[in-house]
């Protein structure tokens, strides 16, 4: 079975909601999901045993959160080269964080990233029918990338 880690930072609950809907998309397509807040991942050993990694952060001041930056250094030590990856996040103005995370995973970690690219969603759209469907579709794309 495909085992996927969805690790996220969420200050207002919006990015967590996205993580939940992405996880639904993974499960609907036969994958097994572990949802974790970044603060619960203490070492690179906590990142072992997954086929794919989907990382989420809201955008604040055109950047990812500081906790995501710290987490990415930890993830780099886990040697995720060749693993499937994706990045997502919520925003109100610029939505830059997911693309910054995605680029790090693709170019620094040398991961095999989902074909849809990074995924960001304006906060007021997350719980709409289209927002839920978009999140679930992103989860599905992770499963499809795993084959």
Secondary structure as UniProt FT lines:
FT   STRAND          3..8
FT   HELIX           14..28
FT   TURN            29..30
FT   STRAND          32..37
FT   HELIX           38..40
FT   HELIX           44..47
FT   TURN            48..49
FT   STRAND          52..56
FT   TURN            61..62
FT   HELIX           66..77
FT   TURN            81..82
FT   STRAND          84..91
FT   HELIX           97..103
FT   HELIX           104..108
FT   STRAND          112..113
FT   TURN            115..116
FT   STRAND          119..122
FT   HELIX           123..125
FT   TURN            126..127
FT   HELIX           129..146
//
